[in-house]
Amino acid sequence: MTGIGELAIDVSGVTKRFGDRTVVNGIDLQVRTGEIYGFLGPNGSGKTTFIRMLCGLLTPDAGSGTCLGLDILREQSLIKREVGYMTQRFSYYEDLSIRENLDFIARIYGIGARKAAVDASLARLGLANRSAQLAGELSGGWKQRLALAACLIHGPRLLLLDEPTAGVDPKARREFWDEIHRLSSEGITVLITTHYMDEAERCHRLACLAYGNLLVKGTVSEVIDAANLATW
């Protein structure tokens, strides 16, 4: 188990190529347990590809390291069970209710006390009163809550959130970030990609990517200052 103060993510030289195009180019990254670490950068910068390598959906072409103490090259199946991954697009069944979607995810993870897990997830994200509503009828902000509830249902130690607030209103964004900080205070590590500077400022530390390269990493002020000067 990764302990408080240890590294939840510790990778070096991580590289991914598609044909002759290098999408992620030798990235080194260390993220501490319980930290909210932001990935800032334009579309096509390699943020999503890097996240998919961390959670075992893609295998790096070069590099090494660990995610939650598990090897990113050899223990991908174990990593998947310890991580909650929220994709850019809403990826749940729109013809199922909120409860049915969460129950389905709980089945996939083989959770024994499914009803209790679903009820807890509904309560945490304020979804209990809407549990019978079809996912396809939800607004962007409520779909976001459902997606986060699904990410949390199996008790992950790391959340990988890929532009989770794109297309939602400012109030929903604020509420989402309040929840992210609550999760962080409970010891859950968060790696989150964003285009929004105001969201980047709510992270503990940041990295800025462009064209597959890590341009700068460090404190929020260091990275935002560098990003403001960058030409993308």
N, C-alpha and C positions, 0 to 999 in steps of 0.2 A: 504493500500500500504506500502511496505517496503521502508524506507527512507535511504538515504546515511548515512553510519555509523552504521546502524542497522544490525542485523543478518539476512542474507538470509536463512541460514540453522542453526538450533539449535536443536540438537537431543541428547538423552542420553540413554544408555543401549540398543541400537538397536541390536536385535538378530534375526537370521533366522536359522531354522533347516530344513533339509530334511531327514526325517526318524530319525535315531539315530545320524546323523552327523550334527554338528554345523558348519555352513558355515560362519556366521558372529556372533561374540561373544561379545556382550555388548559394542558396539562402542559408544563413546561420540564424537561429532564433532560440532564445531561452525565455520561458514564461514561468513565473513562480506560482505555486499553489495558491488559490484564492484570489489571484490577480485578474483584473479586467484589462486585457491587452488588445489594443485596436490596430487594425490594418487599414491604412488610409492609402487611397490611390484611385486612378481613373479606371474605367472599363478596359478590360484587356491587359491589365497589369500583372495578372498571374495569381491574384488573391484566391479565387475559387479553386484553381488547380492545386495550390499549396494546401488549402484546407482539406481537399479530397485525399491528398497524400497522407496527411496527418491521421485521418480517420479510417484509413485502410481501403478506400474506394479506388485509389490509384497507387501504383507502385513507382517509386522514384527510379529514374534511370541512373542516378548517381547520388551520393551522399549517404548519411547514416544518422542514427539517433534514436531517441525514445519518446514515447507519448505515454504519460502515466506510468513510467517505468517499464513499458513494453516496447520491444524492438519494432520500429516502423516497417522493417523489411520482412521479418520472420513471424511476427505475432499479430498480424492484421486482424484476424478473427477475434482475438481477445480484446483488442483495442475497440472494436465496434461495439462490444457489450458495455464498455465503460464510458462511452461518449454519446452525447446528444447532438445531432447535426440538424440544423435548420437551414434549408436551402433557400435560394432567392425566390423561387416560385412556390406558390401554395401547392402542396403535393399530396393532399388528402382527398378522400372520396366525397365529392360534392353531393351525391345522392344518399349519403349516410348522415345520420345525426351526429352532433358533437360527441355524445356518449358512445355511439356505435363506432366512430372513428377511434376514440381512445381505447375502447375495448379491443378493437382489432390490433392496435399497436401493442397492447399488453399481451395479447395472444402470441404475437410474433416474438416477443422477448421471453415468453414462457413464464410470465409472472403468475405465481400460484394464487394469491388472494387478489384476483383481478378487480372485483367490484370495489374493494377497499382502495386499491391503487387508483382506479378511475375516479372514485369519489374524492379522494385527496387531491388529485390533479385538477378536477373541476373546481373544488373549493379554493385552491391556491390561486388560480387565475381568474376567479370571479365568473365562472362559467356555469355554475350549478343551476341557476334559474333559466338558462338557455340550453340545457343539456339535450332537450328533445328537438331542437331546431336543426334543420338540414344545413350542412356546412356550405352548400352552394348558395344559401340565402344570406350568409353573413357578410357584413361590410369588411373592408380591408383590416381595420383594427381588430375586429373579433376573430377573423381568420388568423391573424398574427397570434392572438392569445391561444387559440386552439393549437397552432403549430408549436408554440412554446410548451404548452401542456403535454403534447405528445413527446417532445424532446425530454421532458423531465420524468415521465411516468416510470421509467426503469431505474431511477436513482443514479444518473450519471455523475461522474466526478469532474467531467470537462464538457463544456458547451462550446460548439463551433457554430457560430451564427453568421450566415452569409447575407449581408445587407438586409437584415430582418425588418427594418422599418421603412423600406422603399414603398412608396405609394400609400402610406397611412397618414392620418391627420396629426397635427402637432400634439394634441392632447393624448392620443394613443401612443405617440412616440415617447412623451414624458412618462407616462405610466409604465411603458415597457422598460425604460431605463431605470425607473425606481425599483422594479422587480429584479432587474439584473444586479443592481447594487445589493439588494437583499440576499440574493443567491451567493454573491461574492462574500458577504459577511458570514455566510454559513460554511464557507470553505470551498465552494464550487469555483473552479477556474473557468474563465470565459475568454475566448478568442473571437473577436467580432470584426467584420469588415463593414466599412461605411464610407459614404461620400460626403457626409455632413460634418463640417468643422465643429458645430456646437456639440454633436455627439462625440466626436473625437476628444473633446475637452473633458468628457466625463469618464474617460478611461484612465487607468493608473499609469500605463506606459503605451507608447505607440511605435509602429514601424511604418515607413512610407515606401511603397513599391511603385515602379513604373517600368513597363516593357520587360517584366520578368526579373528585374533587378531590385534588390533592397538598397534604396538610396540612403536612408538614415533611420536609426532607431534610437530611442532614449526617452527622456521625459516628454510630457505633452508639449511644453513650450519649445523645446529643442526641435521636435519633429514638425510642429505646425509652422514655426519660423522658416524651416527649410522647405516645407511644402509650398508656402506662400511665395517663395523665391523661384520655385521650380518651373520649368517650361515643359509642359507635357504635350 
